[in-house]
Amino acid sequence: MVAHVKVGQTPSPVALGDRWAFVANMSDGTVTQIERATGKVVATIPVADPKVLRAQDCAPDSVHAYYSGSWGWRACDTPYAIGWDGMSLWALDNGNKQLVRVEPTSHRAIDRVALPGIGWSIAFGHGKAWVSGYSDHSLYVVNLQTRKLETVVSDLDHGPATLVDGAGAVWVVCVRGANGIGHLDRIDPATARVVGRHEIEWWSTGVVASDGAVYVRGSYGGDISRINATTGVVEWTQPGPGFIGRQGIDELGWTPTGIWLSGPTTSRIDPASGQIAERIMTPSSSVATDRNEVWMIQLDGSVAEFKWR
């Protein structure tokens, strides 16, 4: 471990961009900006007001409103997700139904793009921000140059959640399909049309894509599958470390040597076989990677960085 950072309340998965690491404090409406070289916090940036969602009755009126593990417990989270487009950070403000651009050098929210619904996750590629619209089964496509909503893909399967731009397409994990079946929807980034739909486990939690393959973490994090990006065939499914974080915010980390998953131990999966090849004996609820860096959210809500020489 080369860095250990205390952040705000209810931390999101880490987003890595340029020389910074970012964490959304989802109960505070802020983003913590960390300098990767030193592990020091350089700014805490306001991006959303939690009172807006609370005024919209996001909080249940009873502890029995949602079952244990329900994704509904996230209704008051803001910002709901963050992501890096190559130059700027973006954050989801679901109270105002906006995608917020944060300028990293001035540490300020400087642009806001109106969205037609509530977003779940953000991915970037092909000059677009791709936002999964969980409540209306849609994908919101924002043009990064004009910073305006360009189109809405309205024929996704039910429950679009995590998504990724990679391996030649935009891949959306749709978790609430009929008859206990989830789907991985493939979107052509040039036309913004659904061009493929592949069965996956219901309530799958995370996805990452690279080198002609898509990796999906299965129901409640119990396993991981490799899907051929060209054929849609599942090439293997293997057990992974059990997921122990808040449901629905798990993220995976890709490196040339494998896929990192959170859990009771933070583990690297061999991409060829799906077997666990390496473990960090530190529990985590989400991971992010870049080259020789592994960043994780620890169970006490802090952020840790591990680095290999």
KAJOUR-V426409 format. One line per field, one symbol per residue. ss: DSSP state (a for helix, b for strand, c for the rest). psi: psi as a letter, one per 30 degrees, with the letter a starting at -180 (. if undefined). burial: b if it has 16 or more other ideal C-beta (glycine too) atoms within 10 Angstrom, else e. A space follows every 10 residues. Layout:
ss->???
psi->???
burial->???
This chain:
ss->ccbbbbcccc bbbbbbbccb bbbbbccccb bbbbbccccb bbbbbbccca aaaaaccccc cccccccccc aaaacccccc cbbbccccbb bbbccccbbb bbbccccbbb bbbbcccccc cbbbbccbbb bbbccccbbb bbbccccbbb bbbccccccb bbbbbbccbb bbbbcccaaa bbbbbbbbcc ccbbbbbbbb bccbbbbbbb ccbbbbbbbc ccbbbbbbcc cccbbbbbbc cccccccccc ccbbbccbbb bcbccbbbbc cccccbbbbb cccbcbbbbb ccbbbbbccc cbbbbbbcc
psi->kfkjkkaaki kllkkkkbgl kkkkjfffgl kkkkkeefgk kfljkkfljf feeefghfkl gkfgeklkfk fffgfgkkke lllkgfelkk kjjfeghlkk kkjfefhkjf kkkklfakle lklklhglkj kkjefghlkk jkkfefhlke lkjghllkhk cllkjlhglk kkjjfhllhg klkjkkkjfe fhkkglkkkl kkhkflklkl hglkkkkajg gflkkkkkfe fgkjelklkl kkkgakkfgk klkklffakk klaekjkkkk fefglkfkkk hkklfllklj cgkjklklfg glkkkkkk.
burial->eebebebbeb bbbbbbbeeb bbbbbbebbb bbbbebeebe bebebebbeb eebeeeebee eeeeeeeeee bebbbbbbbb bbbbbeebbb bbbbbebbbb bbebeeeebe ebbebebbbb bbbbbeebbb bbbbeebbbb bbebeeeebe ebbeebbebb bbbbbbbebb bbbbbbbeee ebbbbbbebe ebebebbbeb bbbbbbbbbb eebbbbbbbb bebbbbbebe eeebeebeeb bebebbbbbb bbbbbeebbb bbbebbbbbe beebebeeeb ebbbbbbbbe eebbbbbbee eebbbbeee
